[in-house]
Amino acid sequence: MNSLNTLLFALLFAYKLCHTRGEGVCGDWDAYRDEKCLYVFDGVGQQAYDSAQAICENNSATLVTIHTAEEQAFLTQLVFEKRKVVDDVWIGAHRVGDVFKWTTENVDVGPYTNWAKGMPTNLTNERCVQMLPKTSEVGKWDDENCTKRNLFVCQKLQKWTTDMIQQTLLNERKQLLEIAAELEALKKATPFPIGFTYAQLPNTKEPTALWPQYTWKETSADHAGVFFRVVGGTAAPFGQVQEEASPRLTTMEMTDATGYKDKSDPIAKGGFAKLKVGATGGPWYWQFDVSNVEVRPKNQAIRIWTRTA
């Protein structure tokens, strides 16, 4: 697999892990996604915080931790709706100094929190965290004395069997191949086909930076010094180069008082025009210099690129 396919495979597998209920891996515990198994200990009586944690540990588990609103919603529904709990429930957070931490993870609580209004009180003797069953505050958190006796929820990691992992990998490989085929089709249907021409204006990025997945060649030399105009009017037919032209001095003519006329030879671009203007003491001539500067509008140079692969 190339690096893109490898990344897609990893993302798909992670997505599968996060969006599948772990049926069969939690036994009589409730599965939250494929992350962990949860159990509401409502049959062992109410316990102080430390006793609740000890019972969890005896079951290879810990008091529950909550890190997202989605996780909180799942837990609230499980405890207070599915299990019909009407008592306060311990969760695995407690205060250390002035900071609340998840007990078993030893990390600060947050950024997600679900404190009830006015909580935490941060009273000296209220160091442990419980969830409230009140209708108006169901699932909200409250700091409480750790010796208070509550029900509690334990959590433990799900354990996937080798067969489960293998089947998931096979399913995701199939989806990966389908996505790779779609990506290849999209690449062929790109709005920048081979031969596409890109005009790079000043202070803009090269196409090699904008679309590095394609191969670009600068073809400015094929159009060097050429101005472009819309077809029609006095423009040349599409695709043809119209040679330069501009209003300039081409010949000179004079007439004296007697009606004598004289005319200069054609004036070459970048040369001098000579015209006889009198015979007395002469003849005398006027000479006019004709510049060889191109006639052009105010402009900025651009660069032309062509996609080659």
Secondary structure by P-SEA (a helix, b strand, c coil): ccaaaaaaaaaaaaaaaaccccccccccccccccccccccccccccccaaaaaaaaaaacccccccccaaaaaaaaaaccccccccbbbbcccccccccccccccccccccccccccccccccccccbbbbbcccccccbbbbccccbbbbbbbbbbbbbcaaaaaaaaaaaaaaaaaaaaaaaaaaaaccccccbbbbbcccccccccccccbbbbbcccccccbbbbcccccccccccccccccccccbbbbbccccbbbbbccccccbbbbbbcccccccbbbbbbbbcbbbbccbbbbbbbbbcc
